Structure formats: C-alpha cells, structure tokens
Amino acid sequence: MGGRHTAPWCPCTRASSTRSPTRSPRNGSSASAHGSKISGVRAEAPRKISGAPVEWPHGGVLSRDWVLMLGEVLDTASRRLQPQQLPTVLPVPVVDAIVTTAERLLNGEPNCLKIDPEKSCTSVVLVGDVHGQLHDVLHLLEITGYPGSDQIYVFNGDYVDRGAWGFETYILLLAWKVLLPKRVFLLRGNHETRFCNIAYGFEEEVIVKYGDDASFLYEKILASFEALPLAAVVASSVYVAHGGLFRHCQQAPVLTPGTTPNSSKRFMDPESRSLKLGTLEDLAKATRGVLDPSGVGHNAVPGDVLWSDPSPNPGLEFNAARGIGLLFGPDCTQEFLQKHRLKLIVRSHEGPDAREKRTDMKSMDNGYTIDHVVDAGKLITLFSAPDYPQFQARSRRHENKGAYIVLEPPSFSKPHYHTFEAIIPRPQ
C-alpha cells in the first residue's frame, strides 16, 4: 500500500462505457478450460484524468457509466496516489452513500438467495475469493463481460484482507450491487468478519487510507458484512456458499462468556456428541446478522457456512484444523444434492496456501478443483485470486492461476471453467 509520491490527480465525472485495456495478464494470456485464449495487451501508463472528485449522483441513482468511471478512478488512484490520498478522489460521503445504499439492499435479501435467470440471461458467472486484488477483479470483469440484463454475477465472499486494495474492491462491488441489484449478488466469506480483518490487514488498510474518518467507515463496512447473504441457489440446480455445507441445529446452547474467534477449540460445541447435516430449511432459519459467528449455538450454521471444508473421507466432523466449521465428506455432498435435487455445489474458501497444507486434497494451482464426484453431481472449490497472496512473509509466491465458472442456459447446471492469470506489474 505504498509507492513513490506523486502529485494528486482528480477523476473525471464521467467515463466511456467501454474501459480501455491498460493491464496485461501474467504471461500475456488468459485461458479457459475449453482451450480458448484471451489475448492480453502490454501494460501502459494509466491516463491522467482531470475533473472533480467522485460525486454521488443527484438523487442517488447510479448509471453504468458512473460505476465504470468509479472502477477507472480506483485503478488510477492505486497507481498514482499514496494510500492516504484516496479520500481526495473518493470522498467519505460517497463511500458512506455506497455502503448505506448497498446495505439496505442486502438486508432485504434472505439468508439463501434464490436466483432464477430470466430468458434474456445468457450466463451466470461465479467468482471465488478475490482478497483485495483490485486489478485482477477489474481484468476479470473486462474479459468476462460486465453485469447486465444478459449476465448475472455471483461473488462468493472474501473481498478483503491479504491484498492492498480490499477497500477499493469491496466498494466497487457494492456499487455494482446498487446499480444492478438483481444481476449482482454478493455472498459472505469468512474474511467478512472483524476477527479476520484485524488479523489479516483490512482494518489497518482502512486506517491508513482514511485516517480520522477510518473508524466511521470501518464500522459502516462491518455492518454491511453482517447483511451479506450466506448462500445462493442458482436455477434450482447449483448451491453456492463460501465454505460449503453446515450442520442441523435443534437447540442453541449458551456461548461461554469470553469466547472469541481465535479461541480455537472453544469454537466447537463440547456438548455435541453427534452431527447431522443441515438442510436449506435450516439455513433459512439461521441468524446471520452476527459479525463474528462463533460456530456454536445459534451461530453454528453461519459459522459452518463460512468456515467449513470438504474432505475426501466420508462423514461429518468438527474442523479441528480451523477450530471452527466442519469437515464434510462425499457422502454429505451426495445427501445434500439428492435431498434438494441439486446438481452442483460451488464453494471457495481455500487458496493454494490452504491446499498446500492438506496433502489429501488437490492443489489450487489452476484456481479450481473438483473435490467430490458423486452420483447426484459434483462439489467444486473456486478461487479467483491469481498469484496469491499479495502479502506474505516468504519470498516464494504460489504463482497460481485464478478461475471463474460460467453457467449457461438452458439448465445453468453445467460448469464451464475459465482460468486467468495475474495482472502485472501491480502497483507497489
């Protein structure tokens, strides 16, 4: 989140509806699972933009041009400004308006969204973890096509932490949500929690960029995290959630005072001697407006949805490695798909670093893995942050590809896998 000091610049109040490609993917191309390639272009110096700082539109009605302009502003700011200069082009009142308007929309959505594409929709794009990698998100939108009447996006959480531009990434996606509330859907990830934001960088990022106004904006954003839906079902065929499956809860035990998200095994409910797989009905009844779901009591289902992982072994058990959530086997995937007449589960949550520690699971080098293949369908892990993570203690990088999935009519149940590479060079 730094770089050579340059003079402040100001964005224009309007941008072309078509972004000029100023970024290039690593190795110059992006390929899909079908073998097609998307040609890259050499990175060029960003255009200097003149005019006033971003202003909230009169009447609060966003346009496509306004949201595209916002993306251009954030991209250029990341390359030309020091982090603490961001408020000079993205003022606090504009951020406040975006978050407040988006939160109102999110609060009106159920725990599990029912997304039924209309006849005009030719594709539903599923996106995994992006972790503040703004330039890769902008590139993904360019190569895949922007949201619109013919294309729906479902983002599967983890917008912030471990990347330098989590703030800009999340604000941009919220703006798309405000513009197209029935075409852009944002689900919650485990990094949309205060605990992770303190531990993995987002809280500090907001403080560095917005100084005295950081506390106000940070609390606003945390409140919007609580409002994010937990899951979605697309075309009655595809279940999408950040961590995956969850338990059935009959009773809510009392949480021991002082339990915190980093208290490891105290996350688990010690009174539970057996676990039963939950249903979409259980998910609909869950309490989602909790900032740090603890994984026990009435917070068990949200904790599971955000933190659980698939296992190659059958059964349902506590996720001891994480200290929260569950490990669920292929038999659980089969049971869930069969009960709800689904064809596919798409979850995220695990990048190349997580899979490196799990020798019994496939690597995340290509941005996705097919973890369970059962009679009823498949379970896929999707990760959309290439060359992850931006911040790490060691010099070696994973140099992984990112991926996204496209679902197409008529059934929207067959995944088409597309991989892409990181945009380089990134700003400092």
N, C-alpha and C positions, 0 to 999 in steps of 0.2 A: 504494500500500500504506500509506495513512495516513488520517488523518481526525481529527475532534475527539475529544479524550479523553473517555471515558465510564467510569462505574463498571463493574467486571467483572460478568458475569452467569453463571449456570450453566444448562446444559440439563437437561431432564427425562430420566429414564431410559427413557422410553417415549413414542412419538408415535402419533398416529392413523394408520391405514393409508392414509388419504387426505389429501394435503397441501392446505392451504388456499391458494388462489392469492393471493399477495401481490405479484406482479410484473406489469408490463404491458409488452407489446412496443412497440417504436418505432412510432409512428403508430397504435397500438391494435389491430393485427390481424396475423394470420399467414395466408398463403395458400398453397395447393398448386398444382401445375401443372394440376390439374383444375378450378381456379377456386373451390374451396371455401374458406371463410374460417373462421378460429378466432377467436372474439371475445376480446378482451383485457379486462382489468379494470384499474382505476386502482390504481397502486401505493399500498399502505398501510404505515404504520409496522409493522415486524415485532413480533410478540407477544413480550413478555418471558417467558422460560422459566425456571422455578425448578427446583432439584434439584442433584444431584451432577454432577461432570464425567462425560463419557462413560466407561463402563467396558466392558472386554472381557467378553463373555458367559461365564458359567460353562461350562466345557467347550469353549469356543471355537466353539460352534455359533451362527451368526448367524441372525436371523429377518428377515423382510421389514420388520416394524415397526422393528427396530433400524437397518437401513440407511436407511429413510425418516427416522428420527429423526436419524441422522448428517447427512443432507442438510440437515435443518432447522437443526441446530446450526451447520453450516458457513455456511449462508446468514445466519443471525442474527449470528454472530460477525463476518462480513465487514462488517456494518452497524453493530455496536455496540462492537466492540473494536478497540484498536490491534493491528497485526500481531503485535507481540511478546507480546501477551496470549493468543494462540491456545493455547499449552500449558496454560493454566488450564482450558480446556474440552475440549481434545483432547490428553491427556497422552502423553508419549513412549512408555510401554509399550503403549498402544492402537495408536499408529501402527506401532510395531515389530511387533505381533501381526498387524495387517492386511497389512503388506508381506511379512512372513515367510510367512504362510499363502498369500497370493496367489502369491508367487514359487515356492513348492513346486508349486502347480498349473501355473503357466506352464512350469516346467522339464519337466513331464511331457507337454507338448504338442509336436507336430512343427513343423518349420520352416514347413510349409504345412498349415494346418488343413483337414480335410475336414468340412464342415458339411452334414449331411443332415437337413433339417427333418422331424420326425415328423408324422403325420397330424393331431395336435392343434394343430400350429403354423399360424397363420393369416397370419403376416407375419414377414419378416426385415427389420430396419431397419439401413441402412448409414449411418454417421456419419463425416464427414471431420474435418479439423483443428479443434480446439476451443481450443487455445492459452490455457489458464488462464482462460477466460471462464466461470467457475463459474455465474453467474446465467443465462446463456444455455443452458448444459447442463441445469440444473435445469428451465428452461422447456421445453426440447426433450423431456425425459423426461415432463413433465406433459402436453403436447399430443399426444404420440405414444403414450403409454401405457408403463407400467413393464415391464421384462423379466418374463417369466413363462412358464408352460407353453405359452401360445399365441403368444408373441412372443420372437424372438431379436434380439439386438443385436450388430452387428459394428462396433467403433470402429477407425478406420483411422489411428491414430497422431497424434503432435503434440499431446499432452495439456498440455504445459508450455511455458514461455518466452513472452515478449511480452504476457503477461497477469498481473494481480496475484494471481490465485488458482490458479496452476498446482499448488501443493502440495495444496490442498483438492480440486481437480478430480480429480487422479490418485488420491488416497487414496479418494475417494468411488467412483470407477470400480473400483478394486481391491476395495472392499467388496462391490460388486455382483457382481464376479467370484467372490469367495469364497462368496457366498450362492448364486449360480446358475452354476456353472462350465460347464454345458452350454447355457446360454442367453445368457451374456455372454462375448464374445470380444474381447480387446484385442490389436491388432496394433501393431507398432513403427513409429514415424516417425523422420525424420532428427533431430528435436529430442529424441529419447530417447537422447542421446549427451552425453558430458561436454563435448566441444568446444562444442556449441551451448548447453549450459546455462551455461557460463562466459561466452559471448559475448552471450547474449540474455536473461539475467536470472534463470533458475531457481536457480542456485547462490546468488546473493545473496538471493533470496526466502527460501530455507530458512535462511540465516544470520540474516536479520532476524527471522524468526518463532521460531526455536528456539535462538538464541544458543549457549550452551556445548554443547548437545546436537545442534547442527546437523550437525557433521561425521559423527557416528554415523548419523544418519538419512539424510543425503545419500548416504553410501556404500551404505547399505541400498537406497535407491531406485535408485541407479545399477546395483546388482547385479540388481535386478528388471527394469531396462531391457534388460539383456543376455538375460534369459529370455523376453522378449516374442517370440511367433512373428512371422515375416516376412510371411506372406500367408495367404490362405484361399481355398478354392473352395467356393461355396455351391451345393448341389443339382446338382452336376456341370455347372453352367451359367455361373456368374459367378466370375471371378477378381478378388480384392480384394487390393491391396497399395498401400503408401503412395506410392512413386514410380512403380512400374509394372513394366516388363519389364527383362530383365537378359541378360548375355552367357553364352555357354557357355565353361567353363574346363576345359582339359585338364591344365594344369600350374600349379603355384603358384610363381612366381618369388620370389626373396628381396626383401623390402622394405628399401630403403636406410635404414640407421640414421639417426634424427633426423627421419624423415618425420612430419609432424603434419597434422591435418585442415585447417589453414588454409594449408598449403604449396602450395595451388593446383595447378599443373600437375604437381607431383611426385606427386599422387594418381594420375595416369594411368600406365599401364604403358608405358614408352617402347619396350620390346621388341616390343610387339604391333603388327603391321602390318595385321592384318585382324581383324574382329569377326564372330562368329557368334552368332545369337540362342540364348539358353538355353531349356531345357525344364523342366517341373515335376520331372523326374528330377534335373536339375542343382540345382534349388532344394532338393530333399530332402537332397542330399548336402552342402550348403553348411555352413560353420562360422558359427553365429550368435552364440555367446557371446563376442562381441568388443564392447567398449564404444564404440570409435570405428573402425568399419570404414573402412579406408583406400581401398578401391576398386581395389586391386591384389592380385595373388597370391591366396591363399586367402580374402582378404576382398573380392574383386571382386564376387561375387554379392550378398552383403548390402549392400555399398556401392551397387550398382546399384539394388537393390530400394528402398532408402531415398531415393535422390537423383535418379533418372532422370526425364526429362520427355518427353512426346510432342512430335513435330514434324509440321508439315504436309507436310514434304518426305520422300520415300522414303529408306530406308536406315537404317543403324545406325552411329552415330559417337559419339566422345567428347563429353561435355557440357562444352565449353570455358568456357561462361559460369559454371558452378558449380565447375569444376575437379575434379569427381568425378561418377561416374554416366555415363549415356548419353543421347543423343537418339535416339528411335526413331520411324520413320515409319509411315504407314498400312499399308505392305506388311508390316511387322513385326507389327502388330496382326492383320492377316489371317492371317499364318503361324501365330502363337501360338494364335489362336482355332480355326483349322482343325485344327491338329495335335492339340489337346486336346479338340476337339468342344465348345467353349465358345460362348456367345452374347454375352458381355459382359465387358469389363474395367472395373472401377471403381478409380480411383486418386485421390489427393488432392494434397498437397504444394505446390500453387500457389494463393496467395491473390490478392486484387486488386492488391497491390503487385507481385508477381512478374509477373502478366499485363500490368500497365501497362508493363513494360519489354520485353515481347515483342509487338511490333506485328503479327506474323504469326499471333497466336493470339487467340481470342475473350476478351473481358473476363470477369471473375469477379463482376460486379455482382449477379448473381442466385444466387450460391452454387454453381452448377454450369455446366459446359459440355460439349457433345458434340463431342469433338475429332477423332475418326475414325469414319467410317461406311464400312464395307467389306462385302463380300458375306457374310462369316461373322457379322457383328454390329457392335458399337459399342465405342468407348472413351470413358469419361466421367470428367471430373475433378470431384470433390466437395469442397466447402469449407464447414464448418459453424460458422465463427466470424463472426457478423454484426458490422457496424460495426468492422471490423478495421483496424489493430491498436490495442490499448488504449494502448500506449506508442509514441510516435513523436516525431521531432524537429520536425515541422512541425505547424501548426495545422489544416490541412485534413484531414478524415477521409474515408475511402472511402465510408462510409455504405452499404456493400454488404449485401445480404441473406445469410443463411446458408441452407444447404439440407441435406436428408437424402433418402435414397432408400428406398422401401418395395418389397420383393419379395413377391409373393403367390402362393399355390398356383393351379393345380397344378404349374406348371413352375418358379416362382420365378426366371424369366429375363427378365421384362419390367419395366423400371424405372418406378416411379411417383415423379415428382419432387415434392417439397414444399419450399417456401421459408418462411422465418420471419425476423422482424426482431429487432433487439437489444432487450434489456430495459432500460428507462430509468425513472428515473435509476439509474445504477450507484452503488454506494458510492464514496467518494473513495479 
